[in-house]
């Protein structure tokens, strides 16, 4: 059943991309989630333990505002989901328990128009590049099926952020195990090259990929094959053999 759910959701995401006439992106995951779930908005923010997070996409002004609030205040469902590595659900931010849990965020989010909020960490193996946040302008509970769908949307957003090629037909993602392993291996090698933790090493890998317009998997393959070496100074990251 899980495979069927994943395939169905990948088709929904691919349909959003097809409407734009572009390759699948995070915005397609967000818009597909809004269309499929009892929510009014969605947003994805990049987050790491080593550097400040930043919003990547929001479907509407309310979602954009709430994404910014969490990152500015350092509290909210998304912040907790990233820290805990598990989903954080707030069916009604006006409830006393939520106001105690997030005293500033809960009030500001409701004022902005978000009454319910649900956050899901983007996670693959030991790497977590961010969070998928879902919002509703009225109190709402996600049933078990909707919650399972939301988690698959988060998994799909993770793969998109990491540069995996999502099959538009909903078929399996070829070589995903090897894909994950290579990114994990490259990240581990960077912890040694840079003398940093795994989260910061992954941030550097992702930043380099983005800055040079390359898929994350391609850069990871270069690192694993020792064709590229990173240094503590990002301005002098270089191909090998420059220092041979």
Buried (B, 14 or more C-beta within 10 A) or exposed (E): EEEEBBBBBBBBBBBBBEEEEEEBBBBBBBBBBBEBBBBBBBBBBBBBEEEEBEBBBBBBEBBBBBBBBBBBBEBBBBBBBBBEEEBBBBBBBBEEEBBEBBEBBBBBBBEBBBBBBBBBBBBBEEBBBBBBBBBBBEEBEBEEEBBBBBBBBBBBBBBBBBBBBBBBEBEEBEEEEEBBBBBBBBBBBBBEBBEBEBBBBBBBBBBBBEEEEBEBBEBBBBBBEEEBBBEEEEEEBEEEEEEE
